[in-house]
Amino acid sequence: MHYEHMTHGTCSKKITFDLEENGTVHNIVFFGGCPGNLQAIPKILEGWNADDIIERLSGNDCAGRGTSCADQLARALVVAKEKLAEAK
């Protein structure tokens, strides 16, 4: 399923991605933010399991904001997993 997450507290404004029923994440795209980092993160995480991404990126902080683009991706994946479970 395709998901769209409007970010909060970060330079990026939106994240989109696809989450498969087996938990695999594909096609991560950040809109806005630091281009170098936010182009690299999706390349690194392509095909990873959502639980692994959540575990590694949750709580990552950017400049004392209490969140980051990576943390926002982890939060979006938690919500997407819940929606996917409800749809079953």
C-alpha positions in Angstrom: 0.0 0.0 0.0 1.1 3.5 -0.7 1.3 5.9 2.2 1.8 9.7 2.6 2.9 11.4 5.8 2.9 15.1 6.4 5.9 15.8 8.7 6.0 17.9 11.8 9.1 19.8 13.2 11.4 19.1 10.2 12.6 20.8 7.1 11.0 18.2 4.9 7.3 18.6 4.5 6.1 15.2 3.4 7.3 11.6 3.1 5.8 9.0 0.8 6.5 5.3 0.7 5.1 1.9 -0.2 4.6 -0.7 2.6 4.1 -4.3 1.5 2.0 -6.8 3.6 5.3 -8.6 4.6 6.6 -5.3 6.1 9.0 -4.5 3.3 9.4 -0.8 2.5 9.9 0.6 -1.0 9.9 3.9 -2.9 10.7 6.2 0.0 10.6 9.9 -1.1 11.1 13.0 1.1 9.8 16.3 -0.1 11.8 19.3 1.0 14.7 19.2 3.5 18.4 18.5 3.0 18.7 17.0 -0.5 21.9 15.0 0.0 20.8 13.3 3.2 17.2 12.8 2.1 18.2 11.3 -1.2 20.7 8.9 0.6 18.3 7.6 3.2 15.8 6.1 0.7 18.7 4.4 -1.2 20.0 2.9 2.0 16.6 1.7 3.3 15.1 0.4 0.0 13.8 -3.1 0.6 14.3 -3.0 4.4 11.7 -4.3 6.8 9.6 -1.6 8.5 10.4 -2.9 12.0 14.1 -2.6 11.4 13.8 1.0 10.1 11.6 1.9 13.1 14.1 0.4 15.5 17.1 2.2 14.0 15.6 5.6 13.3 13.1 6.2 16.1 14.2 9.1 18.4 16.8 10.4 16.0 17.0 14.2 16.8 18.0 17.1 14.5 19.3 20.2 16.2 17.3 19.8 19.4 14.0 19.7 17.6 12.9 16.5 19.3 12.5 14.8 15.9 14.2 14.6 12.5 13.4 13.5 9.0 14.5 10.0 9.9 12.4 10.0 13.1 9.4 11.2 11.1 9.9 8.3 8.7 9.9 5.9 11.7 6.8 7.5 13.1 5.1 7.3 9.6 5.9 3.6 9.4 4.3 2.9 12.8 1.1 4.5 11.6 1.3 2.8 8.2 1.7 -0.6 9.9 -1.3 0.0 12.1 -3.4 1.0 9.0 -2.2 -2.1 7.1 -3.2 -4.3 10.1 -6.6 -2.7 10.2 -7.2 -3.3 6.5 -6.7 -7.0 6.9 
